[in-house]
Amino acid sequence: MQRVTIAQVAERAGVSTATVSRVLSRRGQVSAAVERKVRRAADDLGYQVNVIARALRNSRTDTVGMVVPSITNPFFTSLVESVEHALGKEGKELFLCDARSDPQIEARRLASLAARNVDGIIVSPSHGVDSRPAVQQTADRLPLVQLDRFVDGTTTDWVGVDDVAAMRQVVDHLHDGGARSAAFIGSLMTHSSTEQRFAGFRRRAEELNIEVKPDQVLLGDYSVEWGEAAVARLIAEGGLPDALVCADDLIALGVTRACRAHGFAVPRQVQVTGYDDIEFSRLTEPALTTVHQPRDRIAAEAVRLLAAAGAKDAERGPHAHISLVPTLVVRDSTRATQAPSDRI
């Protein structure tokens, strides 16, 4: 069967081939009525863009690669959705890769995307140190933006939220609700998310004289199972503090479930907070107080930075490091302010 040509679409729509090209490439302005006529003609004829020819002609593929640490984590699933929508508005397609939280797999995924001539790559590095060589090598070949997590020492842009500021909001809220002791439950300190969140937690807890015992900083992974195991360990080693601050919502979901299983009422006996505001956080019992990350804004900024990095002859200044302001979403797993605050 012969491939339908632009000339045939133009004849069917009653316009020039140049107009068809502008509509289908989404470059150049045409009226809404003309665009509808061209697209209807293309659909009727079954026209398909020859992406290989277009890539050779324009020296671009209109594709962007994205590598995330784990697609099974609901936060990254929703972040990918936001990035895909942002790219779609620019007429670009997304190629997604899962690093499985393994820097070696991540390096292979980055190399594979670069070999497929994507126009740029968005990556959330799986490791704060081991991911650096592959991220920098890839950035040397094509535009690359880090989002959410980051590795230092690279010539790349980054966009995410201010984790330290977020944890300040969390600890202030817990303190206002009566917490004077707390535990931190997170993943191993192998990437920027846990490092920054723990740093913010520890700093604000010290400022407010909230007791954090050394054996009540528990590090494992971002999973419901680890949250359950951490609570069991705390109980076995002497009991729960006033608050359990979790580095992500999956851990917090496991924590609240384990508290209920061991007979601890949340939030009456122990307050629990999460981080990310995944969909499940509002559906659990009790609904989880958590930090909301503006995923659509993060995605839009990442796409904007990627386009700027790929612009021809662009005069780039210092590499951007954009920290967006997070929002504390207060639900039922924490207590309301009990007394006038004495915090700084």
N, C-alpha and C positions, 0 to 999 in steps of 0.2 A: 504494500500500500504506500502510495507517494505521500511524502511529508507536505502538509499544508504550508504555503508560503505567506510572507507578509503581504505580497502583492495581491494574493487572493483575498486576504482579510480586508485590505484596503478597498478592493473592488466591491466586496460584499457590504462594507460599511459606507461606501460612497465618499471616502476621504483619500488623502494622499498616503503613500507609504511612509513618508516622514512623520505624519500625524500618528499612524499606527505605532511606529517605533517609539515616539515620545510617550504614548499611553502605556505600552507594554513594558518599557524600561523605567517608567515612573520618573522620567527626567524631561523637564520642559513643561510648560503650562498649556492645558487645553480646557475647554469648558466641560462642565459636568455632563452635559447632554452628549457631547462628542465622545467623552470617555465611555459612557454607558453604551453608546452605539458600537464603538470599536470592540469593547469587551464582549458584547452580545454576539457580534459577528465572529469573534475568535472562538467563543464557546460553541456556537452553532457549527462551525467548521472543524472543531476539534484541534485548533492550533495549539502547538506547544513550543515554548521558547527553546531554541538550541543553546543550552547553557554553555557547552564547550566553545561554540563559535563566539558567543557573547563574551566569554572570559578572555579568549584570545584577542578579540577586538578591543576590549576595554581595559585589558591588563588587570582585571579583578574578577572574582568569582561570585561576589555578593553573598558569601558564606562566612560565618564566624564560628570558630570552635570554642567550646567551653569545657573545662575540666573541673569537677567538684570532688571533694574527698569521699563522699558516700551519697549516692542517689537514694539510698534507703532512709536517710535522715529526712524527716518531713520538712525541716527548715530549708534544706538544699533543694528539695523537690519544688517547693513554692518559689524559691529564688530563681531556679531555672525557668519556671513558668513566666516570671516577671521579665527576665532577660529576653526570652523568646518573643514576648509581646512587644517589648521595646525595639527589638531588632525588626520585627514585622512591620512596624511603622516606618522603618527606613528601607523597606523592600529587601531585607536580608533574611537568610535562612540560618538556622542554628544546627551545628553538629555537636552532639553531647557525648562526653566520655566520663566514665566513673573511675576514679583512681583507686578505689577500694582502700583508702587510707594508707596506701603503700607508695612511698616516693619513687621506687623503681618502676612500678606500673605507671605512675603519673608521668615519669620521664618518657616512657614509651608512647603514652597517649599524646603528649605534647609534640614529640617528634613525628608521629603519624599525622597529626593535624597539619603541621607545618609542611610535610611532604605532599599533602593534598591541596596545597596552595590556597588555604583559607585566607581571607583578607586580614584577619587578626584573631587573637585568642583572649578569652576571659578566663582567669583561673583563680580558684581559691585553694592555695597550697595546702597539702596534707601535713607538712612537717616544717617547723620553723627554721631548721638548719639544713636537713638533707634535701629539701626541695629546691634550695637556692641555685645549685649549678644548672639544673635543667630549665628553671624559670629564666635565668639570665641568658643561657644559650639560645633559648627560643626568642627572647626579647631582642637578641642581636640580629635575628633573621626577619622578624615581622612585628607589627604593633602588638603589644601585650599589656593588659590591665589586670591587676590583682583586685579582688573584691572579697569583702568580709575578712578572711584571714590574709596575712601577708608575711613575706620574708624580707628582712632588711638586707641592705647591701646590694640592691639591684637598681638598674636604671629603668624603673617602671613606675607607672602611676598606680595609685590605690584608692579605693573608695569603700567605706563601710561605716559602722557606727562607733561612737566614742564609748568603748567598753568600761573605761574607768569612771566616766560620768554616769553611766548606767548603774554601776554598782553603788555609787554614792546615793543615787535615788533609792535603791533597794534597801541599803543599810539604814538610811534616814527613816524610811517608812517602818522598818522593823523596830527601830529604836523608839519611834513615836508610839508604836503598838505595845511597848513594854519589854522588848527583848533586851537583856543585859548579858547574854551569852549566846554564842552562835558557832555553828560548824560550817565549813565549806566543803561541798561535794562536787568534784569536777573530773575532768579527764587528766591524763598525764600531761605534764608541762612540755609538750612537744610541738605546740603551735600557738600562734598569737592569741587566739580567742581565750583559751584558758589562762594563759599568762597574764593578759591584760585584765581579765575579769577578777582573777585572784588578787592581782596587785591593787585594783580598785577597792575590792572587799577589805583586804587587810589594812589598807591606809585609812579608810573611813572607820573601820571598827576600832582602830587604835585611837583615832581622834575622839571618838565617842565613849571610850573606855568600855567597849563591849569585849567581854572575855572570849578569846579564841585559844583553846588549848592546842598544843602541838599535835596531839594524837586525834584532834578533831578537824584536821585537814586531810580529807580522804580523796585520793586520786585514782581513777580507774579508766573508764571510757564513757562516751556519750550513749548510754543505753538505759532502758527501764530496768534491766537486770542488775546493772551496777548500782542504781539507786536503791533497790531492794537490799542488795548485799551490804551497802554502806550503812543503812539503818540497823541491820542486824548486828553489824560490827560495833556500832556506837552503843547499842543496848548491852551487848555482851561485855563491853569494856567500861561500863559505869553509868550508862543512861544518856538521855538526849538533852541537849542544851535548849535554850528558849526558842531558837530559830535554826532552820536548816536552809542554807543558801546554796542553790544548785546552779551549776554553770550552764545547764540547758534544760529545756522542758522535758526531754525524755527521762533524764535523771530524776527530775522533780516528780514526774508521774509515778516512777518506781518508788520514790520516797513516800509519797502520800499513801500509796497502796500498802507499803510495808508498815507505816505508822498505824494504819487501820487494822492490819492483821495482828499487830502486837498490842493493840488496845490503847493506843495514844490518839486522843482526839485532836484533829487539825481544824481550826487553829487554836482551840481553847487551851490545849496543853503544849503544843509546839506549832510555831508558824513555819510555813514552807513557801519558798519562792523559786521560780524557774527563770528561763531566759529564752527568748525567740518568739514567743506568742504563736506557736503552731496551732493549727485548728483544734487539735485534741485538748489543748490547755483549757479551753472554756467548756468542754464537754465532760471533763472528769468531775468526780465528787470528792471533796469540794472543788469548785472551779478555781483554777490556779492563778495566783498573782504572779505576773511575769513581766519581762521587758519586751516591748514591741519594737521590732526593727522595721523601718520603712522600706520594705523590699522593693516596691515599685520605684521609689526615688533612687535607691542604690543601683537598681538595674539601669534606669535612665542615665544616671551619671556615668556608669561604666561604659555604656554604649557611646555617650558623648565623648568621653575621654579616648575611647578606641578610635573614633572617627578623627579626632584632633591629632592623635598620634600617627594616623595613616595619611593625613592630608599631604599632598605633594608640596614640597618647598615650604612647609610650615616652619616658622621660626619658633622652636620650642624653648620655653624658659625652664625653670627648675621643675622637676617632676612633681606632679600633684599628689597630695596626701589629704584626701577629703574625708573628714569625720562628721557624719550626720548625727543629729541629736536624737537619741532614742526616747521612748515614752514608757513610763511605768504604768502598767495596766493592773489596777487593784481589783481583786476578786475576793473569793471567800476563804482562801487558804492563809490569809493574814488577818490581823486584828486592826480595828480602827484606832485612832489616836486615843490613848487612855488618859493623858494628863498634859498640861502645858509642856512643850518641849524645852529641854535644857541643852539642846545640842548647839554646836557652833555654826 
